Amino acid sequence: MRLRLLLAAAALLSPLASWAAPLAGDQAAVHVLNRVAYGPRPGDIDQLRQSGVQAYIEEQLNPPALPLALAQRLDQLETLKWSAGEALAKFQEARGMEQGARRAVVAQMASEAAQARLLRAIESPRQLEEVMVDFWYNHFNVFAGKGQDRALVASYERDAIRPYVFGSFRQMLGATARHPAMLFYLDNWLSKAGGLNENYARELMELHTLGVDGGYTQKDVTELARMLTGWTYAPRRDAQFVFDPRRHDNGAKTWLGKPVTARGVAEGEYALDVLAAHPATARHISRKLAQYFVADTPPAALVERMAQTWSASNGDIRAVLRTLFASQEFMDQQYAGAKFKTPYQYVVSAARAAALPTGEVKPLVGILGRLGMPLYGCQTPDGYKNTESAWLNPDGLGRRISYAVTLAGAADAGTLQQALGPAISKRTADIVADSNERLRAAMLLGSPDFMQH
């Protein structure tokens, strides 16, 4: 059956279907649900059509509280309530236990972090918030498989990412810089005068702010690393950020062409201020956002307008998103269906479209690993890519179709097709209608139409 589905998918893999009319009505609704959310659930297209695209986007930018049932499920996840210090203490204690007990502690932390993320992504009506958590976590990536970060990623996402996804970029930049998960991951907690580590300083400029073409030099990397010496944390004292003046390099520095006098922790804060407000940062992150929401090669004019909003608003993320979503480019029919879903987007959107009860998420965690995108599992600091070239390959397609077959066993093809609406082209719908009834749900979820968004 898998071979038949692969052949059907190959038959459908043709140039992107063009919309017959400008995006409006159900076509506009499904486009917005595919970009601002993780795709439609049954009834979502009708509901959005009635409320209107702009009203829906505004609600997503200022979302209501979580539904009580979802909030109660999340509240049952005990490890998510632990502070960074509590989680790290449990992790350190487990190192003295027998191997089985140690694994159980680490497994509980990983399982509950994954369950919380996937429950929110699938069930929460605050869909844009979940989309932005995915975007910003990858932007400020921390690998959960590195030592103490096994215990710290849950608090990192909760305390340094989630509160700021619509807010001040400068505040999020500071929160990630000071969180023990980032300090440990990129080794800045060990950096000191006479024992400099440049990992965080390099990624802070190349990935988090200015971009690789942001106009800095290797000397600027070294000088920034010196400015950040002493930024560490105390693993045995609640894992809180600590500035250790004894480790700080108090020598004179010149960074980005300007002299920096010895001011202790204020040197690092000054650097974050400069980087957050820099025009190169505005362009770099505006381009990443436009690439995520519009096209792999985003329109230059849109990026420029977003960068202008960034500078005018001092890096207000909600304001930049409003510029993006209000743009002609965002609703341009040439970009509808032009993005290829990442494995995470594919798995979450399939679960939403199939509307199956969200119980144990362990199978979803497993399929994400098999698709090459384990949750919190990107080892490199650049995070997972969201472009077609990163994910479109024969092996990946085959694994997606295998997942579609598994998920479709409990899904109703008619309900699924109604939920997806015009996301499924007439050509695909005709092929599905002519196929064996037992294959129809799998063919919908395994179709190129569904893998695109």
N, C-alpha and C positions, 0 to 999 in steps of 0.2 A: 504493500500500500504506500510505503514511503517513497518508493521509486516512481509510482504513478503520480504522486503529488509533486515530486521534483520535476517531472516532465511537464506537468501542468503549469507549474510556476515558471519554468523556462519558456514555455509558450507565451506566457503573459509578460515576460521581461522585455519590454519594448520601450521606446521613448515615452516619457511621461505624458499621460493623457492630458490634453488641453481642455480647459473648461469651455463650454459652449457659450457662456455669457459671463459678464463681470461677476465677481463674488457677491452674492446676495442671497437672501433666504436661507435655505438649508445648506447651500454650498458655503456661504459665509459662516454659518453656525458650525459646521463640521471642521472648517479650517481653523477657526478660533479655538475650538475644543481640542484640536490636535496640537496646537502650538502653545496656548496659554494653559492648557490642562494636559493630562495624560490620556486624551481621547475620550470619546463619548461612552457613557453607560446608557442602557435602555431608557429612553425618554428624555435624555439630555438635549438632543437636537430640537425637539418640540419646545422644551422649556426655554432654551436660549432664543429661539425664534420669537417667542412671545415676549420675553423681557427685552430683547434687543442686544446687539453685539456690544455697544458702548456701555450699556448698563451692566452687562455681565463683566466686562473688563474692569469697570470701576469697582464693582463689588469684589473682584479678585484682588485688586490693589489695596482694598480696605476690607479685608475679610471678616465675617462674623466669627463668633466663638465656635469651637468644635462641638459637634453634636454630643449630647450627654453619653450615649452608648459608646461612642468611640473614645471619648475622654476616660470613661470608666475602664475600658479595655487597656488603654495605655497606662492607667494608674496601677494596674495589676503587675506591671513589669518592674520589679523591685530594683534591679541594678540601675535602671535609668534615673532613679532618685538619688543615687550616690553622687556626692561631690567628686571632683577629680582626686582629691586626697583620700577619700574613703575607698574609691575604686582601686587606687594604686596600693593602698594598705592591704586590701583583700588580695590583690595580685601578689604582693610581696610575701604575705603570709602563706599563700598557696605554694610558693616555691619551696617551703619547708615540708610540705605534705608528701604523701605517697603519690606516685605518678597519676594514678586514676583519679584521686581527689583533686589534684592540681588541674588536670584536664577538665574536670567537671566545672570548676570555678571559671576558668577561661571560656569554656563553651557556653556557660550561662550568660556571661557578659556579651559574647559575640551574638548569641541567639537572640537575646532581648533587644540589642541594638538593631539587628536586622529586622526583627518583628515590628518594632516601632516605626522604622523607616518605611517598610513596605505596607503596613497597615495604613499609615497616613497617606502614602502615595495612591493607594487603591481606593480607600474609603473616604478620605477627607474631602469635604466640599471646598476647602481652602486649597484648590489645586495649584494655582500659580505660586503660592508659598512653597509647595512641595517641589515644583519645577525649579524654583530659584534656589532651594536648598541643594538640589542636585547640581545646579550650575556653580554655585559658590563653593560647595565642598570640593568639586573638581578644580576650581580655580585656586583654592588654598589647600590643595590635597595633602593629606597625611595618610601614610600606609599603616593599616592596622596590624600588619604582621611583624612590625619591628619592635621587639623588646617591650618596654613599658607602654608603648602605644596600644598594645592589646587591651590595656585597661583604661586608656584615656580617650579613645575616639568618640565614645558616646557623650562624654561631657564636652568634648571639643565641638561636636555638632550642636549640642544643646546650648552651650554657653557662648561660643565664639562665632557661630555661623547663623543659626536659626533666628536669634533676636534681631539681626541686622539686615536680613535679605531685602527689605524694602527701605532701609534707612540710610544712615550716613556711611559711606564707604570708609571714611577715615576712622570711624569708630570700629568697624569690622576689621580693618587693617590692624588697629591697635589690639583688638581682642585676640586675633589670631597670633600676632607677634608675641603676646604675653602668655598665651596658653601653654601649659607644659607639654601638650601633645606636639605642637610645632617646635618648641624649644628642643625637645628630645629628637624628633624626626630629622631635623636638619642640623642637629648637633650644636646649636648655639649655646646650650646650657653648659658646654665644656669650654667654650671659647674664652680666652683670657689674654692679657698682655703677656707676650713671650710664648704663647701657645695658641696662636690665632687659628680659628676655623672660619672659612669664608663661605660655607655652604648656604647658610640662610641669607647672608647679604647678597650673594649672587642671585638666588631665586627670588628674593624680595624685589629686586629691580627687573630681572629678566622675565619673570612669570607673573608676579603679583601686581606690579605697577607699570613701569615704563615700557616694557616689551623689549625683545631682543634688539630692535633697531631704535632704542630710545635715546641714543646719543651719549651713553656713558662708556667709560673705559675700564680696563682691568684695574687700573690704579684706583678708580672710584669704588670698585668692588672691595678692594683691600681696605681703603679708608673707611668705608661704611662698616665693614666687619670690625674695625678698630673702635668705631663709635658705639657698636653694639656689644662690646666686651662687658662682661659683668651682668648681662641680661640672662638670668638663669632661674631655676626654681629649686625648692627644697623637697626632695622626694620623701623625706621622713618627717616633714612638718606641713602636712595637709597639701602638699604639691602646689603651693601658691607661688605666683611669680615673685621673684626676689631680685633686687639689684644689689650686687656685691661690689662695693667700691674697691675692695682689695684686688679684684680681678680686672678692673677697668684700666684701659690704656689711656693715661692722662696726657699723652704727648700731643703736640700740635698736629693738626690734620688739615688737608685741603680736599674737599669733596664737591664734585660737580662744579669745579672752578671757584669755590668760595672757601675762605678759611673757617675752620671750626675750632673754637677754643674749648678748653677742658671744662665741661659742665656736668660730668657724671651721667646719670640716667637721662638728663635733659637732652643730651646729644642724640640719643636714639629717638626720643619723642620729636625732636626737631626734624630728623631724617624722615620720619613717618609723615609729618606735616607737609614737608616739601614734596615727597613722592605722591601723596594723595592728591595734591593740588596741581601737579605737573601736567602741562598740555599733552605730553606723550602718554601719560596714564589715561587721560580722558579718551584719547584716540584708541589706545590699545584695548581698553575694556569695552568701549562702545563697539569696536569691531567684533570682539568676542560675543557680545550680546546679540548683535545683528546677525552674526553667523549662526548662533544658536536658534534664534527665532525666525529668521527670514531665509537665508540661503548660505550654502557653504562658501561661496564667494559673494559677500554682501555688497549691496550697492554703496559706492563710495559717498554719494551725496547724503544718504541716510546716516552713515557713520559720522560724517562731518556735523550734521545737525544734532545728533546725539551727543557728540563731544562738546558742542557749544552749550547744550543744556547742562552737561556735566560741569563745565567751568562756571556757568552762570549760577548754578545751584550749589556750588561747593561739594560736588559729588553726591547729590541726593539721588539715590538709586530709583526711588519711586518716580521722580520727575523724569529721569532718563527713560524709564520704561514707558511713561506716558507719551513721550515724544516718539518712541518706537511704535507703540500700538496705534497711535493716531496718524501714522504716516501712510501715504499712498502705497508705499512699497510693501508694507506689512499685509495689506489686503489685495495686492496685485495678483491677478489670476496666474501670472507666469510663475509665481513662487508657491502656488498651492500644490501640495504633494511633491515639492522639490527636495525635501529633506528625507534622508534615509534614517530610520529609527536606530538608535543605539540598542544594544541588548536590553539595557535597563528600561528604556522607553517601550520596547517591544513587549517585554514580559508584563510590565505594569498595565499597558494599554490592552493587552489581550485579556488579562484578568478582569479589567473593568468592563470591556465589551461583552465578555461572556457572562458577567454578572453572577458568578458563582460565589457561594459563601466563602469569606476569607477566614479560614481556620488556621491550620498550621502552615507557616510560611517556609518551613524547611525545604520543601520541594522547589519553591521559587528561588531560594538562595542557591540550591544545587544547580538549577538550570542556568542561573546567571554565571556561575563558575564555569559550566560547560560551554557557555557562549563566549567565554573569554573576558567577562566583565564582573569578576567577583566583587560583591559589595564591600566597600572600604578596602579593596584589594589592589589598587594601582600602586605599584612599587615606586614609580618615578614621580618626582614632584610636579610634573606638568599635568597630572590627572588624566582621566580618560578623554579621548577626542569625541567630538559629536558630528564628524563628517562622514560622508558616504565612503570615501577612500579608506577610512580606518576600519570599516565593518562589513563592507559588501565583498564577500568571497564565497566560493562554493561550499567550503566546509561549514561556514557560519550559516548559510542558507539551509543546508541539510539539517543542522541542529535546531534551527528555528522551526522547520517543518516537523521534526520529530516532537518538539514541544507542542506544536499546534495539534498534532494527532492526539497526544496525551490529553491536552486540555479539552479538546472537542468532544471527547467521549462523554462528558457530562453536560455539554452545551447544546442548546437548541438552535439549529441553523437559521430558522425563521426569525427568532428573537434577535439573534446576533446580526443578521443582515439588516433588520429594521433599525437596530441600534446604530449601525455604522452609516446608514443612509447613503448619501452621494459619495462617501469615501470609497465605496465599491463601484467601479465603473460598470457600464452596461455590458461591456465585453466580458468582464470577469463574472458578472451576475449570470450572463447567458451560459458560460462554461460551467459554472456551479450548478445551474438549474438542469443541465443535461447530464450531470454526473450522478453516481450512485448516492442515494439519500444519506447513507451512513458516512459518506465522505464530505458532505457539503460544509459542515462547520469547520472541519480541518482545512478545507480548500480556501475558505474565507480568511481564516487566521494565517494561513500559509501563503496567501496571495501577495504579489508585489504591491497591490493597492494598499494592503494593510501594513506592509513593511515600510511604506513611505508615509509621510505625513506633511 
